[in-house]
Amino acid sequence: MLKYLTLLGLTITMVSCNPSSKGDNQNETGSLPEIQESIENFIPSEEDITMYIGTYTRKEGHVEGKAKGIHLAYLNAHTGVINVKETFEAGDNPSFLVVHPTGKLLYAVNETGGFTDEFYGSVSALAINEDHSLSLLNTKSSEGIAPCHISLSNQGTHVFVANYVTGSITSFPTTLEGRLGSAQNVIRYKGKGQTERQTTAHAHYIAHLKNGEVISADLGTDSLRFHQFTSGQLITSKKAIKAPAGSGPRHVVPHPVLPILYVVNELNSTITSFKPNANDNYQEFQTISTLQEGEDDEGNCAAIKITPNGKNLYVSNRGNYNNIAIFDVDEQGQLSIVSHQSSLGNIPRDIEISPDGKYLVAANQDSDNLVAFSINQTNGLLQNPKVTNGVPTPVCIKFLR
């Protein structure tokens, strides 16, 4: 059983919602927000949705990691209030997470590597107990430096990892108990792009699509690559997408119904949409900025998510903006900007939509807070924010569905 630590002194701040292009944390009247103390010894109810929050636990070049492990939290489906209950140790920098479809297992990348004593990062398997606590099962090398994204095969039998620094992807088999086997295969990509951040390949995302293909995003070479997944092996196919030069594709989200892939581009703050063509590949049919008109600084986009009904899409902008771009999605999958909402914190590293589609939660990495917004079901606007402070270095949000 993993050692766990109770988070004390958390506060929940309720503020009115003022859409903004910058990271303005005041409410629209400028008055002090109402503050409610978090509940100590919190006991979840049937109205609470379980959440796990990946974190950084140590100082790295891009972050002052402060956390002690993976946070266990609960989102109240009636009020939108988040209570953080405990933190479970899970190795260094358990940043990005994925929950197994059974709801009984959680996998995390340990985003480290590049030093003489830890050349590669690692991947950890954890059991989710009946009380939602976590127990470490085992840890394996990610066979790459700085693993930054993790996902599961459609059957939940294999774990996929993207290693940023080495520009590689790795697959791992799992046992019936959920433990990780040794890496089954590693594919390392080469090449470069046109910007100073693209001197080599940088794998940033990997996922198993519904059609059986595995897609990976390479920020370093402006590429989206497809792979066949056969007998536990990833095999790179000739099918690939070349994203706009210098865009830096980071993450991908498929439309829940239409055969469309939405790609958020970190380096030029855009979303590029792709749909199938007659050659069994994908073609670009729209590129749209995540920034407001007249803004041209790097937004450093991070997360991209779409509502379960496919009506609205959201992207987090970091850097000078610290906001969430809100898009309408029409019946053909075309995007149009609706508004920008302050994330009410600094560096919104991840956003996630609750399973019922009623809330969007933002994890503000550098201000140590979580913010739950109600999603207006008519126009997609983010409203009635509830701010939970004192959550060290949150990076990734995953709901236990």
Steps between C-alpha positions, in 0.01 A plus 500: 500500500631842412568752767244779477484855622193706586479845343402755764421868477339491157261780416214512254441843347171582330525784249281645232607428143648773283618381157841651434797458268755545777558324830286733710403320820262765637127467476305748291417730793864509616396401852667227702365155416301302750727240661384171645735274695544156351344219702751311713450124516277536194264209437380479138130460421312359202509848345880504495698395192844353569801676346872431491746786446847435358773732629864605496682408820839659447664797335558465127612747234141605423328463838552533875348166597349508850265203525551172685323277250161443334212695654168327565213750470122507467283727284149551631268447203238729656709797615823478299707520819824300500637345819852358497517212748844335486825481309664167416870460432560365151866569421647821361284724282193278442380759251267345243252227591257258343223302673428144388145438365432265792553789744733279702837610363687824438821548302735799526811617321785608726619796297874489568821409323803649333728481803786254552322325787164476324558505128144390421167590657258237623139382506305390808199271541270558799197315631188705580359362823132500602549822698672657194841493668796391286743211546817476294523179298828548313713743298682451170743710298325703230800430274513872420574836658218715645189287439224761471184317387340164569200310369354149472417268213129475426482165681701628796765230454790731411636834616637754250748774595643802314853601602556870426877545503588182311212542254394141556189294575490183709242224553469281810289190554309467826426195712156392615574673832589820316876491546722633224711259301829606347484727195375298205631735234649848466480720191729802487442771244748737341483833324454865586278798436558864424497663846756501780284257698498254210864394470399135541191280527283553812221245552224669699188283467391144420154340489310202360225618265163328467593370154789304651783728392739656750581867442794693640574874489857621448545865598859502374433405137143633455382144439207276591587136445279194482585148615346159468465316829536127448578227756612764747736663251488856368589510130542838333286527186565711190193704590592830663391862528732795457378784721563865401872585519606637837164421662621239749209251532459413868176311572214353295131459578264306270145622446268263692288425190653647184825359349690819584826549690561833677868574563617775736825659385713626787750716313267719293186490718263342250268203455523308175208275405546195279245275329542182291563530127458261208857369539437344842686785666401829661491848352494837673169681472533778759761681707382750761684707760453438872577866572287811478520724195809719514690273738815355349721397791558129546206356690677174577184294463477200728178295521218444252168338598155458345165452673342152486224632271756659265343846525793689652879477497744661745873579493719635780743784420799544731774761474374859501134402489410236759156447354271245342388550140139390444387378158166404350498184286239492222338192347783465246769530767597856412631712789411861582625698796248580772705668773808487722477434873775568753621175656510686835858386551841472339599244234179302434690181419194281464125530468253213524125466455297305754340176376153660510619791284390757758836623631841593368786482750826689445829406667712814544850363540689804629230646727425169673126501447212318334203687354166338418278689254138418418456453124204690358321228306364749247806701396795322664605796716681423826315631804478495882866412569599329822871540582678246720833643617795323660524213250875469432614505136197339326574374147242247380136429590334162461149406613412155625208432267 
